[in-house]
Every structure is written in C-alpha cells, then in structure tokens.
Amino acid sequence: MNEIIRVNGAREEFLPADGRHYTLEEMYKATGCDMVQIVATKDGRLMVLDEEGKLKGRPVNQVATGLYLYGNQDPIVGDVLVCEERNIE
C-alpha cells in the first residue's frame, strides 16, 4: 500500500496521479519539503522523506522510524511517503 504516514501516526493512502510513478512535485507535496531523500524500509518498500527535516527541527515520526531499515540507529522526522519501488523512476 502506498501511503503518507503523518507525524501524529495518521496514515492515508496516496497514489501517483498517473497511476504509475510519483512526480517530484507529488513527493514534495506528500512530505511537505523541497528536497527529498529516499531510504529503504524493513518490508521492502521505499520511504520518501525530507532530506533537511532534522535541520528544520521536525518532530520524530515514530511509525515511520519503526518501518525504517535503520530506525533503531537513526530516527525519521516529519511526514513521509511510503511506496513500492516501481512507483519511483
């Protein structure tokens, strides 16, 4: 499932407008940022997040941190988009 995971734990489905691939603008909208970073999740999906989120002082996203492959070493902050690899070109 492709979804936005909000800092407050809320989850909402978020599909690419063309049904296949997210545009950079869609990734910016989902994460509320201007520079995205893409990392791996424990379940084989990808997580799109704000590259500068920690510098901006964004709050920790506990749900996303739990999904992040290295979440026990590096917390995820801010809202994130979690999607299948095939949805990112």
Biopython code that builds the backbone (N, CA, C, O; Angstrom):
import numpy as np
from Bio.PDB.StructureBuilder import StructureBuilder

atoms = [
    (1, "MET", "N", (0.839, -1.187, 0.000)),
    (1, "MET", "CA", (0.000, 0.000, 0.000)),
    (1, "MET", "C", (0.879, 1.244, 0.000)),
    (1, "MET", "O", (1.827, 1.334, 0.781)),
    (2, "ASN", "N", (0.579, 2.181, -0.850)),
    (2, "ASN", "CA", (1.269, 3.464, -0.877)),
    (2, "ASN", "C", (0.533, 4.406, 0.060)),
    (2, "ASN", "O", (-0.686, 4.561, -0.023)),
    (3, "GLU", "N", (1.290, 5.034, 0.950)),
    (3, "GLU", "CA", (0.644, 5.844, 1.967)),
    (3, "GLU", "C", (1.540, 6.969, 2.461)),
    (3, "GLU", "O", (2.767, 6.902, 2.387)),
    (4, "ILE", "N", (0.884, 8.000, 2.965)),
    (4, "ILE", "CA", (1.574, 9.044, 3.715)),
    (4, "ILE", "C", (1.419, 8.670, 5.178)),
    (4, "ILE", "O", (0.323, 8.346, 5.635)),
    (5, "ILE", "N", (2.524, 8.716, 5.908)),
    (5, "ILE", "CA", (2.479, 8.494, 7.358)),
    (5, "ILE", "C", (2.817, 9.825, 8.015)),
    (5, "ILE", "O", (3.934, 10.326, 7.891)),
    (6, "ARG", "N", (1.843, 10.386, 8.710)),
    (6, "ARG", "CA", (1.991, 11.681, 9.364)),
    (6, "ARG", "C", (2.702, 11.518, 10.709)),
    (6, "ARG", "O", (2.736, 10.428, 11.280)),
    (7, "VAL", "N", (3.258, 12.601, 11.192)),
    (7, "VAL", "CA", (3.965, 12.609, 12.474)),
    (7, "VAL", "C", (3.061, 12.136, 13.612)),
    (7, "VAL", "O", (3.531, 11.504, 14.557)),
    (8, "ASN", "N", (1.787, 12.435, 13.525)),
    (8, "ASN", "CA", (0.853, 12.047, 14.586)),
    (8, "ASN", "C", (0.408, 10.583, 14.477)),
    (8, "ASN", "O", (-0.435, 10.135, 15.255)),
    (9, "GLY", "N", (0.977, 9.826, 13.504)),
    (9, "GLY", "CA", (0.642, 8.421, 13.342)),
    (9, "GLY", "C", (-0.474, 8.154, 12.351)),
    (9, "GLY", "O", (-0.725, 7.002, 11.996)),
    (10, "ALA", "N", (-1.151, 9.209, 11.896)),
    (10, "ALA", "CA", (-2.224, 9.028, 10.917)),
    (10, "ALA", "C", (-1.641, 8.517, 9.597)),
    (10, "ALA", "O", (-0.547, 8.908, 9.189)),
    (11, "ARG", "N", (-2.394, 7.642, 8.948)),
    (11, "ARG", "CA", (-1.974, 7.069, 7.672)),
    (11, "ARG", "C", (-3.065, 7.321, 6.652)),
    (11, "ARG", "O", (-4.250, 7.141, 6.932)),
    (12, "GLU", "N", (-2.650, 7.744, 5.456)),
    (12, "GLU", "CA", (-3.628, 7.965, 4.398)),
    (12, "GLU", "C", (-3.060, 7.481, 3.069)),
    (12, "GLU", "O", (-1.891, 7.700, 2.752)),
    (13, "GLU", "N", (-3.905, 6.828, 2.317)),
    (13, "GLU", "CA", (-3.487, 6.339, 1.002)),
    (13, "GLU", "C", (-3.120, 7.525, 0.114)),
    (13, "GLU", "O", (-3.789, 8.557, 0.138)),
    (14, "PHE", "N", (-2.055, 7.371, -0.668)),
    (14, "PHE", "CA", (-1.607, 8.432, -1.566)),
    (14, "PHE", "C", (-1.051, 7.763, -2.817)),
    (14, "PHE", "O", (0.026, 7.168, -2.788)),
    (15, "LEU", "N", (-1.794, 7.867, -3.912)),
    (15, "LEU", "CA", (-1.419, 7.204, -5.159)),
    (15, "LEU", "C", (-0.878, 8.218, -6.162)),
    (15, "LEU", "O", (-1.268, 9.385, -6.131)),
    (16, "PRO", "N", (0.014, 7.787, -7.051)),
    (16, "PRO", "CA", (0.505, 8.696, -8.087)),
    (16, "PRO", "C", (-0.649, 9.147, -8.977)),
    (16, "PRO", "O", (-1.548, 8.362, -9.277)),
    (17, "ALA", "N", (-0.625, 10.398, -9.393)),
    (17, "ALA", "CA", (-1.697, 10.945, -10.230)),
    (17, "ALA", "C", (-1.845, 10.171, -11.531)),
    (17, "ALA", "O", (-2.962, 9.986, -12.015)),
    (18, "ASP", "N", (-0.736, 9.716, -12.105)),
    (18, "ASP", "CA", (-0.811, 8.975, -13.367)),
    (18, "ASP", "C", (-1.028, 7.472, -13.153)),
    (18, "ASP", "O", (-1.094, 6.708, -14.115)),
    (19, "GLY", "N", (-1.138, 7.057, -11.895)),
    (19, "GLY", "CA", (-1.373, 5.647, -11.588)),
    (19, "GLY", "C", (-0.132, 4.779, -11.608)),
    (19, "GLY", "O", (-0.207, 3.588, -11.307)),
    (20, "ARG", "N", (1.025, 5.360, -11.962)),
    (20, "ARG", "CA", (2.256, 4.562, -12.078)),
    (20, "ARG", "C", (3.423, 5.106, -11.266)),
    (20, "ARG", "O", (3.972, 4.414, -10.409)),
    (21, "HIS", "N", (3.801, 6.365, -11.546)),
    (21, "HIS", "CA", (5.007, 6.936, -10.947)),
    (21, "HIS", "C", (4.717, 8.287, -10.301)),
    (21, "HIS", "O", (3.959, 9.097, -10.833)),
    (22, "TYR", "N", (5.335, 8.510, -9.149)),
    (22, "TYR", "CA", (5.216, 9.814, -8.494)),
    (22, "TYR", "C", (6.104, 10.824, -9.196)),
    (22, "TYR", "O", (7.235, 10.518, -9.575)),
    (23, "THR", "N", (5.585, 12.025, -9.365)),
    (23, "THR", "CA", (6.415, 13.128, -9.836)),
    (23, "THR", "C", (7.140, 13.705, -8.623)),
    (23, "THR", "O", (6.758, 13.452, -7.480)),
    (24, "LEU", "N", (8.178, 14.474, -8.883)),
    (24, "LEU", "CA", (8.884, 15.130, -7.792)),
    (24, "LEU", "C", (7.947, 16.049, -7.030)),
    (24, "LEU", "O", (8.025, 16.141, -5.805)),
    (25, "GLU", "N", (7.064, 16.727, -7.743)),
    (25, "GLU", "CA", (6.101, 17.623, -7.089)),
    (25, "GLU", "C", (5.174, 16.856, -6.144)),
    (25, "GLU", "O", (4.837, 17.345, -5.066)),
    (26, "GLU", "N", (4.766, 15.658, -6.552)),
    (26, "GLU", "CA", (3.910, 14.838, -5.675)),
    (26, "GLU", "C", (4.668, 14.421, -4.414)),
    (26, "GLU", "O", (4.101, 14.393, -3.322)),
    (27, "MET", "N", (5.949, 14.100, -4.574)),
    (27, "MET", "CA", (6.759, 13.731, -3.402)),
    (27, "MET", "C", (6.929, 14.927, -2.472)),
    (27, "MET", "O", (6.883, 14.777, -1.251)),
    (28, "TYR", "N", (7.128, 16.121, -3.048)),
    (28, "TYR", "CA", (7.227, 17.331, -2.225)),
    (28, "TYR", "C", (5.931, 17.559, -1.452)),
    (28, "TYR", "O", (5.949, 17.875, -0.263)),
    (29, "LYS", "N", (4.812, 17.393, -2.146)),
    (29, "LYS", "CA", (3.502, 17.602, -1.508)),
    (29, "LYS", "C", (3.292, 16.613, -0.357)),
    (29, "LYS", "O", (2.827, 16.993, 0.718)),
    (30, "ALA", "N", (3.632, 15.364, -0.586)),
    (30, "ALA", "CA", (3.410, 14.322, 0.430)),
    (30, "ALA", "C", (4.245, 14.555, 1.685)),
    (30, "ALA", "O", (3.791, 14.296, 2.799)),
    (31, "THR", "N", (5.468, 15.046, 1.497)),
    (31, "THR", "CA", (6.389, 15.196, 2.623)),
    (31, "THR", "C", (6.473, 16.618, 3.156)),
    (31, "THR", "O", (7.024, 16.837, 4.235)),
    (32, "GLY", "N", (5.938, 17.587, 2.421)),
    (32, "GLY", "CA", (5.991, 18.977, 2.851)),
    (32, "GLY", "C", (7.398, 19.546, 2.822)),
    (32, "GLY", "O", (7.789, 20.279, 3.730)),
    (33, "CYS", "N", (8.165, 19.215, 1.785)),
    (33, "CYS", "CA", (9.554, 19.675, 1.709)),
    (33, "CYS", "C", (9.936, 20.082, 0.297)),
    (33, "CYS", "O", (9.128, 19.985, -0.626)),
    (34, "ASP", "N", (11.194, 20.545, 0.130)),
    (34, "ASP", "CA", (11.714, 20.876, -1.199)),
    (34, "ASP", "C", (12.912, 20.019, -1.585)),
    (34, "ASP", "O", (13.447, 20.184, -2.681)),
    (35, "MET", "N", (13.342, 19.122, -0.732)),
    (35, "MET", "CA", (14.463, 18.247, -1.055)),
    (35, "MET", "C", (14.170, 16.877, -0.436)),
    (35, "MET", "O", (14.153, 16.728, 0.786)),
    (36, "VAL", "N", (13.941, 15.887, -1.292)),
    (36, "VAL", "CA", (13.579, 14.571, -0.782)),
    (36, "VAL", "C", (14.791, 13.661, -0.659)),
    (36, "VAL", "O", (15.782, 13.802, -1.375)),
    (37, "GLN", "N", (14.679, 12.733, 0.264)),
    (37, "GLN", "CA", (15.636, 11.649, 0.441)),
    (37, "GLN", "C", (14.827, 10.364, 0.371)),
    (37, "GLN", "O", (13.693, 10.320, 0.848)),
    (38, "ILE", "N", (15.392, 9.323, -0.215)),
    (38, "ILE", "CA", (14.700, 8.041, -0.326)),
    (38, "ILE", "C", (15.518, 6.987, 0.408)),
    (38, "ILE", "O", (16.713, 6.825, 0.160)),
    (39, "VAL", "N", (14.853, 6.271, 1.317)),
    (39, "VAL", "CA", (15.512, 5.234, 2.107)),
    (39, "VAL", "C", (14.694, 3.944, 2.047)),
    (39, "VAL", "O", (13.525, 3.958, 1.660)),
    (40, "ALA", "N", (15.311, 2.843, 2.428)),
    (40, "ALA", "CA", (14.653, 1.535, 2.417)),
    (40, "ALA", "C", (13.878, 1.288, 3.710)),
    (40, "ALA", "O", (14.250, 1.768, 4.780)),
    (41, "THR", "N", (12.792, 0.530, 3.581)),
    (41, "THR", "CA", (12.021, 0.118, 4.753)),
    (41, "THR", "C", (12.296, -1.362, 5.043)),
    (41, "THR", "O", (12.859, -2.077, 4.213)),
    (42, "LYS", "N", (11.895, -1.798, 6.218)),
    (42, "LYS", "CA", (12.077, -3.197, 6.617)),
    (42, "LYS", "C", (11.249, -4.156, 5.773)),
    (42, "LYS", "O", (11.595, -5.332, 5.655)),
    (43, "ASP", "N", (10.146, -3.663, 5.177)),
    (43, "ASP", "CA", (9.261, -4.541, 4.404)),
    (43, "ASP", "C", (9.508, -4.473, 2.894)),
    (43, "ASP", "O", (8.700, -4.978, 2.115)),
    (44, "GLY", "N", (10.617, -3.853, 2.475)),
    (44, "GLY", "CA", (10.976, -3.840, 1.063)),
    (44, "GLY", "C", (10.432, -2.679, 0.248)),
    (44, "GLY", "O", (10.688, -2.593, -0.953)),
    (45, "ARG", "N", (9.689, -1.790, 0.883)),
    (45, "ARG", "CA", (9.216, -0.603, 0.174)),
    (45, "ARG", "C", (10.255, 0.505, 0.297)),
    (45, "ARG", "O", (11.309, 0.313, 0.902)),
    (46, "LEU", "N", (9.955, 1.655, -0.276)),
    (46, "LEU", "CA", (10.809, 2.828, -0.149)),
    (46, "LEU", "C", (10.082, 3.904, 0.649)),
    (46, "LEU", "O", (8.856, 4.009, 0.611)),
    (47, "MET", "N", (10.858, 4.692, 1.366)),
    (47, "MET", "CA", (10.309, 5.788, 2.146)),
    (47, "MET", "C", (10.909, 7.093, 1.616)),
    (47, "MET", "O", (12.126, 7.239, 1.507)),
    (48, "VAL", "N", (10.028, 8.025, 1.295)),
    (48, "VAL", "CA", (10.440, 9.341, 0.809)),
    (48, "VAL", "C", (10.247, 10.309, 1.966)),
    (48, "VAL", "O", (9.161, 10.401, 2.538)),
    (49, "LEU", "N", (11.321, 11.036, 2.308)),
    (49, "LEU", "CA", (11.259, 11.936, 3.452)),
    (49, "LEU", "C", (11.987, 13.238, 3.151)),
    (49, "LEU", "O", (12.623, 13.378, 2.107)),
    (50, "ASP", "N", (11.888, 14.177, 4.065)),
    (50, "ASP", "CA", (12.531, 15.483, 3.932)),
    (50, "ASP", "C", (14.015, 15.341, 4.262)),
    (50, "ASP", "O", (14.377, 15.032, 5.397)),
    (51, "GLU", "N", (14.863, 15.565, 3.275)),
    (51, "GLU", "CA", (16.317, 15.482, 3.450)),
    (51, "GLU", "C", (16.803, 16.407, 4.560)),
    (51, "GLU", "O", (17.770, 16.090, 5.253)),
    (52, "GLU", "N", (16.140, 17.547, 4.734)),
    (52, "GLU", "CA", (16.575, 18.542, 5.717)),
    (52, "GLU", "C", (15.698, 18.563, 6.963)),
    (52, "GLU", "O", (15.766, 19.509, 7.747)),
    (53, "GLY", "N", (14.878, 17.535, 7.156)),
    (53, "GLY", "CA", (13.926, 17.516, 8.258)),
    (53, "GLY", "C", (14.536, 17.704, 9.628)),
    (53, "GLY", "O", (13.998, 18.445, 10.452)),
    (54, "LYS", "N", (15.655, 17.042, 9.885)),
    (54, "LYS", "CA", (16.300, 17.179, 11.202)),
    (54, "LYS", "C", (16.861, 18.579, 11.390)),
    (54, "LYS", "O", (16.779, 19.139, 12.484)),
    (55, "LEU", "N", (17.429, 19.150, 10.333)),
    (55, "LEU", "CA", (17.954, 20.522, 10.419)),
    (55, "LEU", "C", (16.840, 21.526, 10.686)),
    (55, "LEU", "O", (17.058, 22.546, 11.339)),
    (56, "LYS", "N", (15.645, 21.233, 10.177)),
    (56, "LYS", "CA", (14.490, 22.117, 10.362)),
    (56, "LYS", "C", (13.799, 21.896, 11.705)),
    (56, "LYS", "O", (12.879, 22.634, 12.058)),
    (57, "GLY", "N", (14.239, 20.882, 12.458)),
    (57, "GLY", "CA", (13.646, 20.616, 13.762)),
    (57, "GLY", "C", (12.292, 19.930, 13.701)),
    (57, "GLY", "O", (11.487, 20.067, 14.623)),
    (58, "ARG", "N", (12.033, 19.201, 12.638)),
    (58, "ARG", "CA", (10.748, 18.492, 12.531)),
    (58, "ARG", "C", (10.657, 17.405, 13.605)),
    (58, "ARG", "O", (11.677, 16.838, 13.997)),
    (59, "PRO", "N", (9.455, 17.115, 14.080)),
    (59, "PRO", "CA", (9.294, 16.108, 15.138)),
    (59, "PRO", "C", (9.525, 14.686, 14.619)),
    (59, "PRO", "O", (9.361, 14.400, 13.433)),
    (60, "VAL", "N", (9.905, 13.822, 15.532)),
    (60, "VAL", "CA", (10.130, 12.413, 15.198)),
    (60, "VAL", "C", (8.814, 11.764, 14.795)),
    (60, "VAL", "O", (7.778, 11.980, 15.425)),
    (61, "ASN", "N", (8.874, 10.971, 13.740)),
    (61, "ASN", "CA", (7.727, 10.189, 13.272)),
    (61, "ASN", "C", (7.961, 8.758, 13.753)),
    (61, "ASN", "O", (8.715, 8.005, 13.137)),
    (62, "GLN", "N", (7.319, 8.393, 14.845)),
    (62, "GLN", "CA", (7.540, 7.085, 15.475)),
    (62, "GLN", "C", (7.154, 5.926, 14.560)),
    (62, "GLN", "O", (7.868, 4.925, 14.495)),
    (63, "VAL", "N", (6.041, 6.051, 13.859)),
    (63, "VAL", "CA", (5.585, 4.972, 12.979)),
    (63, "VAL", "C", (6.587, 4.765, 11.848)),
    (63, "VAL", "O", (6.971, 3.633, 11.554)),
    (64, "ALA", "N", (7.011, 5.859, 11.214)),
    (64, "ALA", "CA", (7.972, 5.763, 10.117)),
    (64, "ALA", "C", (9.322, 5.249, 10.608)),
    (64, "ALA", "O", (9.973, 4.465, 9.918)),
    (65, "THR", "N", (9.743, 5.679, 11.784)),
    (65, "THR", "CA", (11.007, 5.197, 12.345)),
    (65, "THR", "C", (10.952, 3.687, 12.534)),
    (65, "THR", "O", (11.943, 3.000, 12.287)),
    (66, "GLY", "N", (9.816, 3.161, 12.967)),
    (66, "GLY", "CA", (9.650, 1.720, 13.134)),
    (66, "GLY", "C", (9.729, 0.951, 11.825)),
    (66, "GLY", "O", (10.128, -0.214, 11.815)),
    (67, "LEU", "N", (9.357, 1.585, 10.727)),
    (67, "LEU", "CA", (9.422, 0.942, 9.411)),
    (67, "LEU", "C", (10.795, 1.048, 8.753)),
    (67, "LEU", "O", (11.148, 0.228, 7.906)),
    (68, "TYR", "N", (11.566, 2.059, 9.145)),
    (68, "TYR", "CA", (12.855, 2.340, 8.514)),
    (68, "TYR", "C", (13.846, 1.212, 8.805)),
    (68, "TYR", "O", (13.947, 0.736, 9.936)),
    (69, "LEU", "N", (14.561, 0.800, 7.784)),
    (69, "LEU", "CA", (15.527, -0.299, 7.907)),
    (69, "LEU", "C", (16.534, -0.056, 9.027)),
    (69, "LEU", "O", (16.937, -1.000, 9.707)),
    (70, "TYR", "N", (16.943, 1.189, 9.227)),
    (70, "TYR", "CA", (17.918, 1.522, 10.268)),
    (70, "TYR", "C", (17.316, 2.406, 11.355)),
    (70, "TYR", "O", (18.014, 3.217, 11.964)),
    (71, "GLY", "N", (16.027, 2.246, 11.592)),
    (71, "GLY", "CA", (15.312, 3.080, 12.551)),
    (71, "GLY", "C", (15.830, 2.988, 13.966)),
    (71, "GLY", "O", (15.676, 3.934, 14.738)),
    (72, "ASN", "N", (16.446, 1.863, 14.333)),
    (72, "ASN", "CA", (16.972, 1.750, 15.692)),
    (72, "ASN", "C", (18.238, 2.599, 15.869)),
    (72, "ASN", "O", (18.683, 2.811, 16.997)),
    (73, "GLN", "N", (18.816, 3.082, 14.771)),
    (73, "GLN", "CA", (20.031, 3.895, 14.829)),
    (73, "GLN", "C", (19.782, 5.351, 14.428)),
    (73, "GLN", "O", (20.537, 6.242, 14.818)),
    (74, "ASP", "N", (18.732, 5.588, 13.656)),
    (74, "ASP", "CA", (18.519, 6.913, 13.072)),
    (74, "ASP", "C", (17.023, 7.186, 12.940)),
    (74, "ASP", "O", (16.374, 6.614, 12.064)),
    (75, "PRO", "N", (16.463, 8.047, 13.791)),
    (75, "PRO", "CA", (15.015, 8.293, 13.719)),
    (75, "PRO", "C", (14.613, 9.067, 12.460)),
    (75, "PRO", "O", (15.389, 9.851, 11.913)),
    (76, "ILE", "N", (13.396, 8.822, 12.026)),
    (76, "ILE", "CA", (12.791, 9.536, 10.894)),
    (76, "ILE", "C", (11.974, 10.692, 11.459)),
    (76, "ILE", "O", (11.276, 10.538, 12.461)),
    (77, "VAL", "N", (12.066, 11.848, 10.810)),
    (77, "VAL", "CA", (11.304, 13.016, 11.259)),
    (77, "VAL", "C", (10.378, 13.497, 10.142)),
    (77, "VAL", "O", (10.641, 13.285, 8.958)),
    (78, "GLY", "N", (9.305, 14.137, 10.542)),
    (78, "GLY", "CA", (8.362, 14.709, 9.589)),
    (78, "GLY", "C", (7.450, 13.674, 8.948)),
    (78, "GLY", "O", (7.553, 12.477, 9.219)),
    (79, "ASP", "N", (6.560, 14.156, 8.095)),
    (79, "ASP", "CA", (5.655, 13.296, 7.347)),
    (79, "ASP", "C", (6.444, 12.605, 6.238)),
    (79, "ASP", "O", (7.375, 13.184, 5.678)),
    (80, "VAL", "N", (6.069, 11.369, 5.924)),
    (80, "VAL", "CA", (6.782, 10.599, 4.903)),
    (80, "VAL", "C", (5.798, 9.945, 3.938)),
    (80, "VAL", "O", (4.623, 9.751, 4.252)),
    (81, "LEU", "N", (6.304, 9.615, 2.773)),
    (81, "LEU", "CA", (5.573, 8.822, 1.792)),
    (81, "LEU", "C", (6.229, 7.450, 1.746)),
    (81, "LEU", "O", (7.445, 7.355, 1.582)),
    (82, "VAL", "N", (5.454, 6.402, 1.887)),
    (82, "VAL", "CA", (5.967, 5.034, 1.780)),
    (82, "VAL", "C", (5.296, 4.407, 0.565)),
    (82, "VAL", "O", (4.071, 4.418, 0.446)),
    (83, "CYS", "N", (6.117, 3.857, -0.342)),
    (83, "CYS", "CA", (5.575, 3.330, -1.588)),
    (83, "CYS", "C", (6.420, 2.175, -2.114)),
    (83, "CYS", "O", (7.493, 1.868, -1.595)),
    (84, "GLU", "N", (5.902, 1.558, -3.146)),
    (84, "GLU", "CA", (6.625, 0.493, -3.823)),
    (84, "GLU", "C", (7.718, 1.088, -4.699)),
    (84, "GLU", "O", (7.568, 2.191, -5.226)),
    (85, "GLU", "N", (8.812, 0.360, -4.852)),
    (85, "GLU", "CA", (9.938, 0.834, -5.660)),
    (85, "GLU", "C", (9.503, 1.137, -7.104)),
    (85, "GLU", "O", (10.014, 2.070, -7.724)),
    (86, "ARG", "N", (8.583, 0.366, -7.623)),
    (86, "ARG", "CA", (8.137, 0.556, -9.011)),
    (86, "ARG", "C", (7.440, 1.903, -9.230)),
    (86, "ARG", "O", (7.267, 2.331, -10.371)),
    (87, "ASN", "N", (7.036, 2.575, -8.138)),
    (87, "ASN", "CA", (6.348, 3.860, -8.263)),
    (87, "ASN", "C", (7.293, 5.059, -8.321)),
    (87, "ASN", "O", (6.850, 6.202, -8.433)),
    (88, "ILE", "N", (8.600, 4.790, -8.243)),
    (88, "ILE", "CA", (9.589, 5.880, -8.315)),
    (88, "ILE", "C", (10.531, 5.572, -9.467)),
    (88, "ILE", "O", (11.124, 4.495, -9.530)),
    (89, "GLU", "N", (10.662, 6.530, -10.378)),
    (89, "GLU", "CA", (11.572, 6.367, -11.514)),
    (89, "GLU", "C", (12.919, 6.967, -11.200)),
    (89, "GLU", "O", (13.822, 6.928, -12.035)),
]
sb = StructureBuilder()
sb.init_structure("model")
sb.init_model(0)
sb.init_chain("A")
sb.init_seg("    ")
for serial, (resi, resn, name, xyz) in enumerate(atoms, 1):
    if name == "N":
        sb.init_residue(resn, " ", resi, " ")
    sb.init_atom(name, np.array(xyz, "f"), 0.0, 1.0, " ", f" {name:<3s}", serial, name[0])
structure = sb.get_structure()
